[in-house]
Structures are given as C-alpha cells and as structure tokens.
Amino acid sequence: MSTGLSRRQLLKSIAAAPVAAWLAKYHLMAATLKGKVKIRNIKTMMMQGPERNYTLVKVDSDAGPYGVAEAYGSPGVGVKEQVHALKTLLIGKDPLEIDALVVGLDRHSDGSAHSLMRALSGIEMALWDLAGKILNVPVSTLLGGRFRDKVRVYDHAAPRNMVDKAACRDWAQRCKTNPSGFTCHKFGPQHTDPKKDPGRDPANRLLSTEELRLIRQGYANCREAIGFEHDIMVHCHWEYDLRTSIDLAAAVEPIQPVWLEDPMPVAYTESWRNLTAVSRVPICTGENWMRRADAVPFVIHHGCHILHPDLRNTGGFLETKKLADLADLFSLPVANHNTGSLVNTMATIQWASAVRDYLACETVIGRRDWMDDVVLHDGLVVKNGFLEVPNQPGLGIELNPDVVKAHLVPGEVWWG
C-alpha cells in the first residue's frame, strides 16, 4: 500500500492519530470534576471457573463511586500480586486523569509497569468504569461515542471429530439450536497420532501430508454441515512455520473462513508479511500484544489483515483505542481476543462499540451456566449471537454477589 508519505512523515502521522479529538472531549467532560475525587483503595478478588481463574479489580474513590473491571487470570501468573504492587502509586491520585496515571506508572516505577501490563490493564479499565460513574455516562461515550448498540460475539463450539460427517451434522444442529444464537464459531484443526502418522512430529512446526489432507476434508465437512449462514474461524496457537502456514491457509480457503488466527510465533518478522501477501484467507493476530507498539510493525509492514488485541494485555481501553485508530489509518479492521469472564466481556463490548471498523468479540459465556450470572441481568446474556451494549454509567454492570462469592478461589473473600 502506497501512502505517498516518507517514512518520517508516516511515523509522524501515526503519532498524531485521531485519538486526540475524542480524548479531548473526555477531558472537556471531566474538567469541572478533576481534582475533586481521589483514589482511596484498589482491591482484588479471584473467581475460579471451570477452565481458568479470573482476576477482578475494584478502584474505590473517596467520593463513594467505585470502578470494577477484570485483569488477566490464568494462564497468567501473579497478576493479583502485580495489581497490589502498583496500587501504592495510585492511592490519593485523581481517578479522572487516566492517561497521565497510566503513563506515570511507567515513569515512577522504573518502567516496571511494562512487565506488569496485565495488572495495569485491569486497573485502567476499572478507572474508566469509575470515570463513567462519576460523569454519569457509559464508557463508550467517553471513548468517543458508539458506532453500534450491540456487538457480535463468537464461541468455541467445535465438532467432536471434523473428519466424521455425522459428528459434523450433530455439531451443526447444536449450533443452530443454541438459545444464545451464536452464528460465529472458532476452533482449530485436529492433529494426527504420531504413532500412526510417520509424517507427524509434535516437536516441529510442520503439518504432515496426512494432516493437511484431513484438515482440508474436516473443515469442508463443517462447512457442508452448517452452511454459509454461520461463520467459521480457524484457530492456531502460534504452531507453524511460514511454509506450513501458507499450506494451511490454502487448505481451508474453500470454506471461506473469517480468518486464520495466530498461525506463526507471536513476534513480528518478515514471514508475517510474506504470509499475508500470498494468503487468500485473512490473517489475524494480536492477542499477546503488550501496547500498540507491538502492533506497529504488523500494521505498517502489512503483517496481518485483522488485528486481534486483548484489552487485558494491551493496557486497557485507552491504549487499545489508540491501537484501533492506528489500524484505521491503514484500513485494517479490529476484533477482540477475550477469554475473560462476563466482566471483561462487557468491558470489551463497551470498547468495541466505539470502534468503527470492528468485527467480533470472543467470549466464553453464553453457555447458560453460572458464568452467565456473574453480573446481574435479565433473560439471556447473548441474544442471536450478539451482546447489547449497556446504557448505564461506566461499564453498565453490577456484580452478582451471590454468584461471585460461590465461585471464589479457595482462600479469597469478597473484595479482600
């Protein structure tokens, strides 16, 4: 893509991305109240889910309102302890000075906040929830306003055996009759047994000839079973090398997936650019980015087609909104990785509603178990594959104390 700009001009334009306009509106709204509210305390508590745990964060103010959000839980280590390591730098500060507070954590903690990004992200989003409550508006308003009132979400429903057409038909029937109405599903390819497939070596980054054949057939079975009324995303976990990623993209191309996610190792290399240039399937990555700086080489060197950050990794709302504004300069859409609880899911859809070129948000809720009831709500949480964006101040959510208390990690108590 030619921009007509020199590299110096290009980097200058990136630095001056349109974040300034909407952030200026927030500062204007907050101007009369700045300096009148102080952070009194920052608390945590952890829930234990069926597959991972979840770190909830609360920012108390001396004026009464408080903000709640979610930092990363497992498979992260020590996020709760990191939150408490940062809170001493925030108590007594103005919670409405969010950008300055986050930048200040880097400066006054010798840069350690870079390595504590998962903790910082949870605190930052709780500050926005608090700011919304203080200013009596939803977070989406503070982020510049909404482009949509509901956000599409996708699940992880997968057939038991993709190569078995009967199993694929059973899967399609379950998807189509799910009361939550998901119409977008992400799952990865099946691997062969190394004892039976001589080409399969779990230690390398390759797919055997047999695996590629079965992947092509398996995803074709899925598409045949579910039709084109539902979308499919092909999920990897940074497993493959460049040549194999190209082969994998070609193998799944006939089913027209929404994207091929994270086929290669996380860090940017020219291989990402080469893959994106030849793949006819959109390439998606970004869940492990820490700040927009990690996204910059992917954006300016065309290393992906779709950016896929996780708010709990990238610094929360503001830093990730800047990331989305950067992507918009290059006409790249954004989606969200999200394996958090309903708290982070509701935070993410507030953010997503304020991003113009947006695709979908991952979620582990909508299964109609206790995870759907972590916050108070009426009826189904996910409706027809979408989540409605609340209009109440802040994130627009209230924790359900009975459900949260019943699923705390052993040793945890309500807000510490």
C-alpha positions in Angstrom: 0.0 0.0 0.0 1.4 3.4 -1.0 0.7 6.3 1.2 2.6 9.0 -0.7 4.5 9.8 2.6 8.1 9.4 3.5 8.9 7.1 6.4 9.4 10.1 8.7 6.1 11.6 7.7 4.4 8.3 8.1 5.6 7.8 11.7 4.7 11.4 12.4 1.1 10.8 11.2 0.9 7.7 13.3 2.0 9.7 16.4 -0.8 12.2 15.6 -3.5 9.6 15.1 -7.1 10.9 15.6 -7.1 9.8 19.3 -6.6 13.4 20.2 -10.1 14.5 19.2 -12.1 12.0 21.2 -9.8 12.2 24.2 -10.1 16.0 24.2 -13.9 15.5 24.5 -13.4 13.3 27.6 -11.1 15.9 29.2 -13.7 18.6 28.5 -16.4 16.5 30.2 -14.2 15.8 33.2 -12.8 19.3 33.6 -15.2 20.6 36.3 -14.7 17.5 38.4 -10.9 17.0 38.1 -9.1 17.3 41.4 -12.3 16.8 43.4 -12.2 13.0 43.7 -9.3 10.8 44.9 -8.5 7.1 44.7 -8.9 5.6 48.1 -8.0 2.0 47.6 -7.6 -0.7 44.9 -8.8 -4.2 45.7 -8.9 -7.6 44.1 -10.7 -11.0 44.3 -10.3 -14.1 42.1 -13.0 -16.4 40.8 -12.4 -20.0 39.8 -14.0 -21.1 36.6 -14.3 -24.5 35.0 -11.1 -24.0 32.9 -9.3 -21.0 34.4 -9.5 -18.3 37.0 -10.4 -14.6 36.7 -8.9 -11.6 38.5 -11.5 -8.9 39.4 -10.2 -5.4 40.2 -12.0 -2.6 42.1 -10.9 1.0 42.4 -12.6 2.8 45.4 -12.9 6.6 45.5 -13.3 8.9 48.4 -16.5 10.2 46.9 -18.4 7.0 47.0 -18.4 5.7 43.4 -16.1 2.8 42.5 -15.0 1.1 39.4 -14.8 -2.6 38.6 -13.0 -4.4 35.8 -11.0 -7.6 35.1 -7.3 -8.2 34.8 -5.9 -11.3 33.3 -6.4 -14.6 35.2 -4.9 -17.9 34.3 -2.8 -18.9 32.4 -1.1 -15.7 33.7 0.9 -15.9 37.0 0.9 -13.4 39.8 -1.5 -10.8 38.2 -3.3 -10.2 41.5 0.0 -9.6 43.3 1.0 -7.2 40.5 -2.2 -5.2 41.0 -1.3 -4.7 44.6 2.3 -3.8 43.7 1.0 -0.9 41.5 -1.7 0.4 43.8 0.6 2.3 46.1 1.5 4.5 43.2 -2.2 5.4 42.6 -3.8 5.9 46.1 -4.5 9.6 46.6 -4.4 10.4 42.8 -7.3 11.8 40.7 -9.0 8.9 39.0 -10.1 11.0 36.1 -6.5 11.6 35.0 -6.4 8.2 33.5 -3.9 8.7 30.7 -1.5 10.5 32.9 -1.8 7.9 35.7 -1.0 5.0 33.3 2.0 6.8 31.8 3.1 7.8 35.3 3.2 4.2 36.4 5.9 3.6 33.8 7.9 6.6 34.8 7.7 6.3 38.5 8.1 2.5 38.7 11.3 2.5 36.7 9.4 1.1 33.7 8.2 -2.0 35.6 4.6 -1.3 34.6 5.7 -2.6 31.1 6.2 -6.1 32.7 3.0 -5.6 34.8 0.8 -4.8 31.8 -1.8 -7.4 32.7 -2.3 -5.9 36.1 -2.2 -2.3 34.8 -4.8 -3.2 32.1 -7.3 -4.3 34.8 -6.7 -1.1 36.9 -7.0 1.1 33.8 -10.4 -0.3 32.8 -11.7 -0.1 36.4 -10.7 3.6 36.3 -12.8 4.1 33.2 -15.7 2.4 34.9 -15.3 4.8 37.8 -15.0 7.8 35.4 -18.2 6.8 33.7 -20.0 6.6 37.0 -18.6 10.0 38.2 -19.6 11.6 34.9 -22.9 9.6 34.6 -22.2 8.3 31.1 -21.3 4.9 29.6 -17.6 4.2 28.9 -18.5 4.1 25.2 -19.4 7.8 25.4 -16.0 8.6 27.0 -14.3 6.7 24.2 -15.8 8.9 21.5 -19.3 7.5 21.1 -20.9 4.4 19.6 -21.0 3.1 16.1 -23.2 0.2 17.2 -25.6 -0.7 20.1 -24.8 -4.4 20.0 -21.6 -6.3 19.3 -21.3 -9.7 17.6 -19.6 -12.4 19.7 -18.2 -15.7 18.7 -17.8 -19.0 20.7 -15.6 -22.1 20.6 -18.2 -24.7 19.6 -16.4 -27.5 17.6 -17.4 -30.9 16.3 -16.2 -34.0 18.2 -14.5 -35.2 15.0 -14.2 -33.0 12.0 -13.5 -35.9 9.7 -16.7 -37.7 10.7 -19.6 -36.2 8.7 -22.2 -37.5 11.2 -20.3 -35.7 14.0 -20.3 -32.5 12.0 -24.0 -32.7 11.4 -24.6 -33.2 15.1 -22.4 -30.2 15.8 -24.2 -28.0 13.3 -27.6 -29.0 14.9 -26.3 -28.0 18.3 -25.1 -24.7 17.0 -28.3 -23.9 15.2 -30.5 -24.7 18.3 -28.3 -23.0 20.9 -30.6 -20.4 22.6 -27.7 -17.9 22.6 -27.9 -17.9 18.9 -24.1 -17.8 18.1 -23.5 -17.7 14.4 -19.7 -17.5 14.5 -17.5 -20.3 15.8 -13.7 -20.6 16.3 -11.9 -23.9 16.5 -8.6 -25.4 15.5 -7.6 -28.3 13.2 -7.2 -31.8 14.5 -3.7 -33.4 14.6 -2.9 -37.0 13.7 -1.4 -39.5 16.1 2.4 -39.6 15.7 2.3 -43.4 16.3 0.1 -43.8 13.2 1.3 -41.0 11.0 5.0 -41.2 10.2 5.0 -37.6 9.0 3.7 -36.2 12.3 6.4 -34.8 14.6 5.0 -32.9 17.6 8.3 -31.1 18.1 8.4 -29.3 14.7 6.3 -26.6 13.2 5.0 -28.6 10.3 1.8 -30.4 9.3 2.2 -33.8 7.7 0.7 -34.5 4.3 -1.9 -36.6 6.0 -2.8 -33.8 8.4 -3.2 -31.3 5.6 -5.5 -33.8 3.8 -7.6 -34.3 6.9 -7.7 -30.6 7.7 -9.0 -29.8 4.2 -11.6 -32.6 4.5 -12.6 -31.8 8.1 -13.3 -28.1 7.5 -15.1 -28.9 4.3 -17.3 -31.3 6.3 -18.0 -28.5 8.8 -19.0 -26.0 6.1 -21.2 -28.6 4.4 -23.0 -29.4 7.7 -23.6 -25.8 8.9 -23.9 -23.9 5.6 -22.9 -20.4 5.0 -25.4 -18.9 7.4 -22.7 -19.4 10.1 -19.1 -18.2 10.1 -16.1 -20.3 10.9 -12.7 -19.1 12.2 -9.6 -21.3 12.0 -7.7 -21.2 15.3 -4.0 -21.9 15.7 -1.7 -21.4 18.7 1.5 -20.0 17.1 2.2 -23.5 16.0 3.5 -23.3 12.4 6.3 -22.1 10.2 5.8 -19.9 7.1 5.6 -22.7 4.5 3.1 -24.7 6.7 1.0 -21.6 7.4 0.7 -20.9 3.6 -0.3 -24.6 3.1 -2.8 -24.4 5.9 -4.4 -21.2 4.5 -4.7 -22.9 1.1 -6.3 -26.0 2.7 -9.1 -24.0 4.5 -9.6 -21.4 1.8 -12.6 -23.2 0.1 -14.7 -22.8 3.3 -14.2 -19.1 3.3 -13.3 -18.7 7.0 -13.5 -15.3 8.6 -9.8 -15.6 9.4 -6.8 -17.8 10.1 -5.6 -16.9 13.6 -2.1 -16.9 15.0 -0.5 -19.5 12.7 3.1 -18.4 13.4 5.1 -17.3 16.5 4.0 -14.1 18.2 6.7 -11.6 17.4 6.7 -9.7 14.0 9.1 -11.0 11.3 9.1 -10.7 7.6 7.4 -14.1 7.5 4.2 -12.4 8.6 4.4 -10.0 5.7 5.1 -12.8 3.3 2.2 -14.9 4.6 -0.3 -12.0 4.4 0.9 -11.2 0.8 0.1 -14.7 -0.5 -2.8 -15.9 1.7 -6.3 -15.7 0.2 -7.6 -16.2 3.8 -7.5 -13.2 6.1 -4.6 -13.5 8.6 -5.5 -12.5 12.2 -3.2 -12.0 15.2 -2.6 -9.8 18.2 -3.9 -11.4 21.4 -0.4 -11.3 23.0 0.5 -7.7 22.1 1.5 -5.6 25.1 0.7 -2.0 24.0 0.2 -0.7 20.4 4.0 -0.6 19.9 3.8 -4.4 19.3 1.1 -3.8 16.6 3.0 -1.1 14.7 5.3 -3.4 12.6 2.3 -5.6 11.7 0.4 -2.5 10.6 3.0 -0.6 8.7 4.6 -3.7 7.1 1.2 -5.4 6.2 1.9 -8.4 8.6 -1.8 -9.2 9.1 -5.3 -8.4 7.8 -7.1 -8.3 11.1 -5.8 -7.0 14.5 -7.0 -9.1 17.5 -5.9 -7.5 20.8 -7.0 -8.5 24.2 -7.8 -5.5 26.4 -6.3 -7.3 29.4 -2.9 -7.4 27.7 -2.7 -4.2 25.7 -3.2 -1.7 28.5 -6.9 -1.4 28.7 -9.3 0.9 26.9 -7.2 3.9 26.0 -4.0 2.2 24.7 -6.1 -0.2 22.7 -8.3 2.5 21.3 -5.1 4.2 20.1 -4.2 0.9 18.5 -7.5 0.7 16.7 -7.1 4.3 15.5 -3.7 3.3 14.1 -5.2 0.4 12.3 -7.9 2.6 10.9 -5.2 4.8 9.2 -4.3 1.7 7.2 -7.8 0.5 6.6 -7.4 -2.6 8.9 -10.3 -4.0 10.9 -10.1 -4.9 14.6 -11.6 -7.8 16.6 -11.0 -8.9 20.2 -9.5 -11.9 21.9 -11.3 -12.4 25.2 -11.2 -15.5 27.4 -12.2 -13.4 30.4 -15.4 -13.7 32.5 -18.6 -11.8 31.8 -17.0 -8.7 33.4 -14.3 -8.4 30.8 -16.7 -9.4 28.1 -19.0 -6.5 29.0 -15.9 -4.2 29.2 -14.8 -5.3 25.8 -18.2 -4.6 24.1 -18.2 -1.1 25.5 -14.8 -0.6 23.8 -15.9 -2.4 20.6 -19.0 -0.2 20.2 -16.7 2.8 19.9 -14.5 1.3 17.1 -15.8 1.9 13.6 -14.2 -0.9 11.7 -15.0 -3.8 14.1 -15.6 -7.5 13.5 -16.4 -9.6 16.6 -15.5 -10.3 20.2 -14.5 -13.7 21.5 -16.4 -15.0 24.6 -16.6 -18.0 26.9 -20.1 -17.0 28.1 -23.4 -17.9 26.6 -23.3 -21.5 27.8 -26.1 -20.9 30.2 -24.2 -21.8 33.3 -23.1 -19.7 36.3 -20.6 -17.8 34.2 -23.5 -16.0 32.6 -24.7 -14.8 36.0 -21.5 -13.1 37.3 -23.3 -9.8 36.7 -27.0 -9.1 37.2 -29.1 -9.3 34.1 -32.5 -10.3 32.8 -33.1 -13.1 30.3 -30.3 -14.4 28.0 -27.0 -12.7 28.1 -26.2 -13.4 24.5 -29.1 -12.9 22.1 -28.9 -14.1 18.5 -25.1 -14.1 18.7 -24.9 -10.5 19.9 -24.4 -8.7 23.2 -26.2 -5.5 23.8 -24.1 -2.5 25.0 -25.5 -1.3 28.3 -26.6 2.4 28.6 -25.9 2.7 32.3 -22.9 4.7 33.5 -19.4 3.2 33.3 -19.4 -0.4 32.1 -23.1 -0.6 32.9 -22.8 -3.7 35.0 -23.3 -4.8 38.7 -21.7 -7.9 40.1 -24.0 -10.6 41.4 -22.5 -11.1 44.9 -24.1 -14.5 45.5 -22.7 -16.0 42.3 -19.3 -14.4 42.7 -18.9 -15.5 46.4 -19.9 -19.0 45.5 -17.1 -19.3 42.9 -14.2 -17.5 44.6 -10.8 -19.2 44.5 -10.3 -21.0 47.9 -8.9 -18.5 50.4 -10.4 -15.5 48.6 -13.1 -13.3 50.2 -15.4 -10.7 48.8 -13.1 -7.8 47.8 -10.3 -9.0 50.1 
